[in-house]
Amino acid sequence: MSSPRIDDDLRETIMTRPDVILEDQDLMRALIAANERAMGGNIVDLRGIAMDRLEARLDRLEDTHRSVIAAAYENLAGTNQVHRAILRMLDPVEFESFLRDLGGEVAEILRVDVVTLVLESVQNDDDPAIKRLGTVLSVAAPGFIDDYLSTGRNAPPRQVTLRQVETGTSAIYGQKADWIRSEACLKLDFGPGRLPGLLVMGAEDPHQFTPQQGTDLLTFFTGVFERQMRRWLS
């Protein structure tokens, strides 16, 4: 029985443009499978095995390449966000406007749902200015910030803490506390002789802030914010 003859036009195309065959993964798999069937089941095709391994390695390299590019774009986008937020934070010429912008445009730029500045003080929070800024400013007793950051653990608090929470703390988030699921806590040093502060960014998305994320950008943001606050406090 004679083997089927390939069409002359198709044969001519393959002979003149073999790269079309080589670049078509599905077609190459079909040719390799046909070759294995022709060789019989008792013969080990080392070339086919090697090719399968090379193909799997190439797929892994392509996945890694895509992941690296995606991470680079994400880092660039995060850097741009923080830079824009800092520039907006430097605009106000009055302290009250500075604080209001934190819960407004700065929060929008950083894509967080709530921003609250916590200041430790030995005085109460009956000051009219504090009441006017109640949505973005909270006053707490000395020691509150370290207790909040440590959550009962015997370890010094970090400058930047990223974590997921079951629910927010009403002392910080007020009426929005029930739907906060992750937060970034930036501990603030206002200089010698001054009690610390805490800038808290809360998000409804439980994956927006997690302990596995890097903190370099937020550490930079914290440093700029501290310097701004020292200027206002002086």
C-alpha positions as CSV (number, residue, x, y, z in Angstrom):
1,M,0.0,0.0,0.0
2,S,1.5,3.3,-1.0
3,S,1.8,6.1,1.5
4,P,-0.4,9.2,0.8
5,R,1.3,11.9,-1.2
6,I,1.5,15.4,0.1
7,D,-0.1,18.1,-2.0
8,D,2.5,19.7,-4.3
9,D,1.6,23.3,-3.4
10,L,1.7,22.5,0.3
11,R,5.1,20.7,-0.1
12,E,6.5,23.7,-2.0
13,T,5.3,26.1,0.8
14,I,7.0,24.0,3.5
15,M,10.2,23.7,1.5
16,T,10.4,27.4,0.9
17,R,9.2,28.6,4.3
18,P,10.2,25.9,7.0
19,D,10.2,28.6,9.7
20,V,6.4,28.7,9.5
21,I,6.4,25.1,10.7
22,L,9.0,25.6,13.4
23,E,7.3,28.6,14.9
24,D,3.9,26.8,15.1
25,Q,3.9,25.0,18.5
26,D,0.8,23.0,17.8
27,L,2.0,21.8,14.5
28,M,5.4,20.8,15.9
29,R,3.7,18.8,18.6
30,A,1.6,17.0,16.0
31,L,4.7,16.1,14.0
32,I,6.6,14.9,17.0
33,A,3.5,12.7,18.0
34,A,3.4,11.3,14.5
35,N,7.1,10.5,14.7
36,E,6.7,8.7,18.0
37,R,3.8,6.6,16.6
38,A,5.9,5.7,13.6
39,M,8.8,4.7,15.9
40,G,6.7,2.3,18.0
41,G,6.0,2.2,21.7
42,N,9.1,0.3,22.6
43,I,11.6,2.9,21.5
44,V,12.5,5.8,23.8
45,D,12.8,9.1,21.8
46,L,15.4,11.0,23.7
47,R,15.1,13.9,21.3
48,G,11.4,14.2,22.0
49,I,12.0,14.0,25.8
50,A,14.7,16.7,25.5
51,M,12.4,18.9,23.5
52,D,9.6,18.5,26.0
53,R,11.9,19.6,28.8
54,L,13.2,22.5,26.8
55,E,9.6,23.6,26.0
56,A,8.7,23.4,29.7
57,R,11.7,25.4,30.7
58,L,10.9,28.0,28.0
59,D,7.4,28.3,29.4
60,R,8.7,28.9,32.9
61,L,11.2,31.5,31.7
62,E,8.4,33.3,29.8
63,D,6.2,33.2,33.0
64,T,9.1,34.6,35.0
65,H,9.7,37.3,32.4
66,R,6.1,38.4,32.5
67,S,6.1,38.4,36.4
68,V,9.3,40.6,36.5
69,I,7.8,43.1,34.0
70,A,4.5,43.2,35.9
71,A,6.4,43.8,39.2
72,A,8.4,46.6,37.6
73,Y,5.3,48.3,36.3
74,E,3.6,47.9,39.7
75,N,6.7,49.4,41.5
76,L,6.8,52.3,39.1
77,A,3.1,53.0,39.6
78,G,3.5,52.9,43.4
79,T,6.4,55.3,43.2
80,N,4.4,57.7,41.1
81,Q,1.5,57.5,43.6
82,V,3.7,58.3,46.6
83,H,5.4,61.2,44.8
84,R,2.1,62.7,43.7
85,A,0.8,62.3,47.3
86,I,3.9,64.0,48.7
87,L,3.6,66.9,46.3
88,R,0.0,67.4,47.2
89,M,0.9,67.3,50.9
90,L,3.4,70.1,50.4
91,D,0.9,72.5,48.9
92,P,-1.2,73.8,51.9
93,V,0.0,76.9,53.7
94,E,-2.2,76.3,56.7
95,F,-2.2,73.4,59.1
96,E,-5.9,72.8,59.0
97,S,-5.9,72.6,55.2
98,F,-2.9,70.2,55.4
99,L,-4.9,67.9,57.7
100,R,-8.0,68.1,55.6
101,D,-6.1,67.2,52.5
102,L,-4.9,64.0,54.2
103,G,-8.4,62.6,54.3
104,G,-9.2,64.1,50.9
105,E,-6.9,64.3,47.9
106,V,-4.0,62.6,49.5
107,A,-6.1,59.6,50.4
108,E,-7.6,59.5,46.8
109,I,-4.1,59.6,45.3
110,L,-2.9,56.7,47.5
111,R,-6.2,54.9,46.8
112,V,-7.0,54.2,50.4
113,D,-10.4,54.5,52.0
114,V,-9.5,56.3,55.3
115,V,-6.5,58.3,56.5
116,T,-6.3,59.2,60.2
117,L,-3.5,61.1,62.1
118,V,-3.3,60.0,65.7
119,L,-1.5,62.3,68.1
120,E,-0.7,61.4,71.7
121,S,-1.5,64.1,74.2
122,V,-1.9,64.5,77.9
123,Q,-4.8,66.9,77.2
124,N,-8.3,65.9,76.3
125,D,-9.8,66.2,72.8
126,D,-12.4,68.9,73.7
127,D,-10.5,71.5,71.6
128,P,-12.9,72.9,68.9
129,A,-10.2,72.5,66.2
130,I,-9.9,68.8,67.0
131,K,-13.6,68.4,66.8
132,R,-13.7,70.1,63.4
133,L,-11.1,67.7,62.1
134,G,-12.5,64.6,63.8
135,T,-12.6,62.6,60.5
136,V,-8.9,62.8,60.0
137,L,-7.4,63.7,63.5
138,S,-7.6,61.6,66.6
139,V,-6.1,62.4,70.0
140,A,-5.0,59.5,72.3
141,A,-3.4,59.1,75.7
142,P,0.4,58.6,75.9
143,G,1.3,55.0,75.2
144,F,-1.6,54.3,72.9
145,I,0.4,54.1,69.7
146,D,2.9,51.5,70.9
147,D,0.1,49.4,72.3
148,Y,-1.8,49.7,69.1
149,L,1.2,48.7,67.0
150,S,2.4,45.8,69.2
151,T,-1.1,44.3,69.7
152,G,0.1,42.7,72.9
153,R,3.4,41.4,71.5
154,N,6.6,42.1,73.4
155,A,8.5,43.6,70.5
156,P,9.5,47.1,69.6
157,P,7.1,48.6,67.0
158,R,8.4,49.1,63.4
159,Q,8.3,52.4,61.7
160,V,6.0,51.0,59.0
161,T,3.5,48.2,59.9
162,L,1.3,46.6,57.2
163,R,-1.3,44.1,58.3
164,Q,-4.8,42.7,57.7
165,V,-7.4,43.2,60.4
166,E,-10.8,41.6,61.1
167,T,-12.3,45.0,61.7
168,G,-11.0,48.5,62.3
169,T,-10.6,50.3,65.6
170,S,-13.3,52.8,66.3
171,A,-10.9,55.1,68.1
172,I,-9.1,55.5,64.8
173,Y,-11.6,54.9,62.1
174,G,-14.8,56.1,63.7
175,Q,-18.0,55.0,61.9
176,K,-16.0,53.4,59.1
177,A,-14.2,51.0,61.4
178,D,-16.6,48.0,60.6
179,W,-15.5,47.7,57.0
180,I,-11.7,48.2,57.3
181,R,-9.9,45.0,56.5
182,S,-6.3,46.1,56.1
183,E,-4.1,49.0,57.2
184,A,-0.8,50.7,56.9
185,C,0.5,52.2,60.2
186,L,3.3,54.8,60.0
187,K,4.9,55.6,63.3
188,L,5.9,59.3,63.5
189,D,8.8,60.8,65.4
190,F,8.3,64.5,65.9
191,G,11.6,65.1,67.6
192,P,13.1,65.3,71.2
193,G,10.7,66.1,73.9
194,R,7.6,65.4,71.8
195,L,5.2,62.5,72.0
196,P,5.0,60.3,68.9
197,G,2.3,60.3,66.3
198,L,0.7,57.7,64.0
199,L,-0.5,58.0,60.5
200,V,-3.0,55.2,59.7
201,M,-4.2,54.3,56.2
202,G,-7.2,52.0,56.2
203,A,-8.6,50.0,53.2
204,E,-11.7,47.9,52.7
205,D,-9.6,45.5,50.5
206,P,-8.1,42.9,52.8
207,H,-5.2,42.5,50.3
208,Q,-4.2,46.1,49.9
209,F,-1.8,46.0,52.9
210,T,-0.2,42.7,53.9
211,P,3.0,41.9,55.9
212,Q,4.6,40.4,52.8
213,Q,4.7,43.7,50.9
214,G,7.7,45.9,50.8
215,T,7.8,49.1,52.9
216,D,10.4,51.2,51.2
217,L,8.0,53.7,49.6
218,L,5.9,54.1,52.7
219,T,9.1,54.6,54.8
220,F,10.1,57.4,52.5
221,F,6.6,58.9,52.8
222,T,6.8,58.6,56.6
223,G,10.1,60.6,56.6
224,V,8.6,63.4,54.5
225,F,5.4,63.5,56.6
226,E,7.5,63.7,59.8
227,R,9.4,66.7,58.5
228,Q,6.2,68.4,57.5
229,M,4.7,67.9,60.9
230,R,7.8,69.1,62.7
231,R,7.5,72.3,60.7
232,W,3.9,72.8,61.6
233,L,4.5,71.9,65.3
234,S,7.4,74.4,65.6
